[in-house]
Amino acid sequence: MLATLVDIYEEKQFPIGLPRPAEAIQFRMEQLDLTTSDLIPLIGSCAEVSEILSGKCDLTLEMIRALHEHLGIPAEVLLQQTGILRA
């Protein structure tokens, strides 16, 4: 019972948000031992992959679908953007 109370307290006092999309992609790449070249079929050119991973460019809906389907990254993580999605 004490552990449950501690969990509830921690969730309220110290909530953990979702990672930024670029961080989630990089983490998944590390887990699967992927290189940036492995992302080219999912994202586009090498330059686009670099821009996405650096956070300079937002993901398109097509990229989000591909990353979600092929790498298993939750769509809710990939959809949260500070900028506007480009078509």
Secondary structure, 3 states (H helix, E strand, C coil): CHHHHHHHHHHHHCCCCCCCHHHHHHHHHHHHCCCHHHHHHHHCCHHHHHHHHHCCCCCCHHHHHHHHHHHCCCHHHHHCCCCCCCC
